[in-house]
Amino acid sequence: MVPRILRLHWNTYRRLLRLRAEAERDGAYRVAKRIHAVILNADGRSSGEVADLLKASRSRVSEWLANFETYGLEGLLEGFRSGRPALLSAAQLTDLADIVDSGPVAYGFDCGVWTSPMIARVIAEQFGLSYHPGHVRKLLHRIGFSVQRPRRVLARADAAAKERWQRKTFPNLKEKRKPTTGR
């Protein structure tokens, strides 16, 4: 069997070198690895040798080379990954945004601040879908809301007394190191 060796124009070769460096700089290491495979193959290495150098399977390297031959540089780029489909439709997301925007009191809760478990409960009641409270944060970010954490400050604290305690009383409460006797 004759090994597949790509013949590249020197401009294409230089462009691939530049794109590989750019991909590594941008953190697209898988794309850089594919481009590197094409460059090594163009230097006269077989797909088996390239696979050994790049720690990849020989069939995968052959696939990268075939994709480059067929589609050019586009064949080496990352494909779209769909992931799990969204449970809420666009109309439901709009309804949820309206509910969140109106506030928890308007929905029937007795506190004035939304929490993730509360919104997960609203989603379950309104749309019949179960969302983990940890994922609600991502969902809200997607529809334009941000997480806001309240500052914990004492309502009737005296600022001068607090500063005096931090500067004078607290340092005196800290345990001081006992001097060691030298031997």
C-alpha positions in Angstrom: 0.0 0.0 0.0 1.3 3.4 -1.0 1.3 6.0 1.8 -0.7 9.2 1.2 1.7 12.1 1.0 0.3 15.5 0.4 2.0 17.9 -2.1 1.5 21.5 -1.0 2.4 24.7 -2.7 5.0 26.6 -0.7 2.5 29.5 -0.1 0.0 27.0 1.3 2.7 25.4 3.5 3.7 28.8 4.9 0.0 29.7 5.5 -0.5 26.4 7.4 2.5 27.1 9.6 1.1 30.6 10.4 -2.4 29.2 11.1 -1.0 26.5 13.3 0.8 29.1 15.5 -2.3 31.2 15.6 -4.5 28.3 16.6 -2.1 27.4 19.4 -2.0 31.0 20.6 -5.8 31.1 20.6 -6.0 27.9 22.5 -7.5 25.8 19.7 -5.1 22.9 20.3 -7.1 20.3 18.4 -7.2 22.4 15.3 -3.4 23.1 15.7 -2.8 19.3 16.0 -4.7 18.6 12.8 -2.8 21.3 10.9 0.4 20.0 12.3 -0.5 16.5 11.0 -0.9 18.0 7.5 2.4 19.8 7.7 4.2 16.7 8.9 2.6 14.7 6.1 3.7 17.3 3.5 7.2 16.9 4.8 7.2 13.3 3.7 6.0 11.4 6.8 3.4 8.7 6.5 0.2 8.7 8.5 1.6 6.1 10.8 4.7 8.2 11.6 2.5 11.3 12.1 0.2 9.3 14.4 3.2 8.2 16.5 4.5 11.8 16.7 1.2 13.4 17.6 0.0 10.6 19.9 -3.2 10.0 17.8 -4.6 6.9 16.1 -3.5 6.3 12.5 -7.1 6.1 11.3 -7.8 9.6 12.8 -4.7 11.0 11.1 -5.8 9.5 7.8 -9.2 11.0 8.3 -7.7 14.5 8.9 -5.6 14.2 5.7 -8.6 13.1 3.7 -10.6 16.0 5.0 -7.9 18.4 4.1 -7.6 17.0 0.6 -11.4 17.2 0.1 -12.4 20.4 1.9 -9.1 22.2 2.4 -8.6 24.1 5.6 -12.3 24.0 6.4 -12.0 20.2 6.8 -9.6 20.7 9.7 -11.7 23.1 11.7 -13.9 22.2 14.7 -17.4 21.1 13.7 -20.5 22.4 15.5 -21.5 20.5 18.6 -25.2 20.7 19.2 -25.2 19.4 22.8 -28.4 18.6 24.6 -31.5 20.4 23.2 -33.1 23.1 25.3 -36.1 22.1 27.3 -37.7 25.6 27.3 -38.8 27.0 24.0 -38.2 30.6 23.0 -41.8 31.6 24.0 -41.4 29.9 27.3 -38.1 31.7 28.0 -39.9 35.0 27.2 -42.7 34.1 29.7 -40.1 33.2 32.3 -38.3 36.5 31.7 -41.6 38.4 32.3 -42.2 36.4 35.5 -38.7 37.1 36.8 -38.9 40.7 35.8 -42.1 41.2 37.7 -40.5 40.0 41.0 -41.1 37.2 43.5 -43.7 39.2 45.4 -45.9 39.5 42.3 -45.6 35.8 41.7 -46.7 35.0 45.3 -43.5 34.6 47.3 -43.1 36.6 50.5 -39.5 37.7 50.0 -38.3 40.4 47.7 -35.3 38.5 46.1 -35.3 35.7 43.6 -33.3 32.6 44.5 -32.4 29.7 42.1 -34.6 27.2 44.0 -37.5 29.6 43.8 -37.1 30.0 40.0 -36.7 26.3 39.6 -40.0 25.9 41.4 -41.6 28.5 39.1 -40.4 26.6 36.0 -41.8 23.4 37.4 -45.2 25.0 38.2 -45.6 27.0 35.0 -44.0 24.8 32.4 -44.0 21.3 34.0 -40.2 21.0 33.6 -37.6 20.1 36.2 -34.5 22.2 36.3 -31.7 21.9 38.9 -31.3 25.1 40.8 -27.6 25.2 39.8 -28.6 25.3 36.1 -31.2 28.0 36.7 -28.3 30.5 36.9 -27.1 29.6 33.4 -30.6 29.8 32.1 -31.2 33.3 33.6 -27.9 34.5 32.1 -29.0 33.3 28.7 -32.1 35.4 28.9 -30.3 38.5 30.1 -30.4 38.4 33.9 -27.4 38.4 36.1 -26.7 36.9 39.6 -26.7 39.5 42.3 -25.5 38.6 45.8 -26.6 40.7 48.7 -23.9 42.3 50.9 -24.0 41.2 54.5 -23.8 44.3 56.5 -25.2 44.9 60.0 -28.1 47.3 59.7 -27.5 49.2 63.0 -23.7 48.9 63.2 -21.6 51.8 64.4 -18.8 52.3 62.0 -16.6 54.1 64.5 -17.0 51.4 67.1 -16.3 48.7 64.5 -13.1 50.4 63.4 -12.0 50.9 67.1 -12.6 47.2 67.8 -10.6 46.1 64.7 -7.7 48.4 65.5 -7.5 48.1 69.3 -9.4 45.2 70.8 -9.0 42.5 68.2 -5.2 42.6 68.0 -5.0 42.3 71.9 -7.2 39.3 71.8 -4.9 37.4 69.4 -2.7 35.0 71.1 0.9 36.2 71.2 3.8 33.9 70.7 5.7 33.0 73.8 9.4 33.7 73.6 11.5 30.5 73.3 14.5 30.0 75.4 17.6 29.2 73.5 19.6 26.0 74.3 
